[in-house]
Amino acid sequence: MKLSNEKVIEFEENGFLTIPKFYSDSIVDQIRIAATDLMNQPNLLNGCTKYYENSVINANEILCRIENFIGFNDFYYQLMNDPGLLSILEVLFKEAPVLFKEKINYKLPGGNPFAPHQDAPAYAMFDCDIYLTVMICIDDSAKENGTLAFAKGRHKEGIFPVGETGEILESYTREMEWDLISLRAGDIMIFDSFVPHKSDANLSEYSRGLIFSTYNKISFGDLRKDYYDLKRKHFPPDHERDPNKDYSLNNPFNLANPLK
Ligand SMILES: O=C(O)CCC(=O)C(=O)O
């Protein structure tokens, strides 16, 4: 698929763009099966990383996110390195992209909100100028199940001041106009690392699974392994944690997240 000039302009003006029905129903089925498969994987030392949250509707601990899984799942490796997808990112970057990180946010019923944030401060340990994230909808994503809202056009203002969990200060978010983005399974959205975004809790009975694959420009190098080595050290999954350490505050690897 070739990105039209209108889409490129939309992206430059808003900090994001959407492409409806990027994946066919049969690919969406495969994406969903692979996501369920990962969800059911046991927590292994040095395996893919699972993070949990406390449900907002009952006392349960529920799976929030899986990261660092393409080494364990060839289907997702191919999906995220698909030449058609990479060629779209190349138009936006004006040079070739390389995968930086990947995650699935399952947002199961009871999943928490995400505070308003920009992604750029979460990747500030590297000196890339910008990152692009492709968000793939596994499920329909709407207000009821906690879809994302974006502050259109506010990606042009650099990094906003943040509090101790990495959330943009309320004195700034209050002034922003938030565009709630409803999407269908199979749609994709691409956004840059400076556009502020947030999401509400999932108070519905339907999951809101979204896959996020983030890329940097190849001229900054292939940083994925370095990123995940650092992340494992500073924000390991539960079963690899030091029980005497607090990982929650001022941690770029746990920025504006509801993760435990
Ligand atoms: O999944 C969501 O609701 C929010 C995603 C997000 O902004 C993040 O993971 O940083």
The ligand as a Gaussian input file, in Angstrom:
#p B3LYP/6-31G(d) Opt

LIG

0 1
 O       -3.093000       0.797000      25.925000
 C       -3.419000       1.914000      26.322000
 O       -4.560000       2.173000      26.693000
 C       -2.421000       3.045000      26.359000
 C       -1.157000       2.730000      25.642000
 C       -0.015000       3.648000      25.944000
 O       -0.121000       4.842000      25.831000
 C        1.254000       3.064000      26.399000
 O        1.364000       1.838000      26.551000
 O        2.203000       3.854000      26.639000

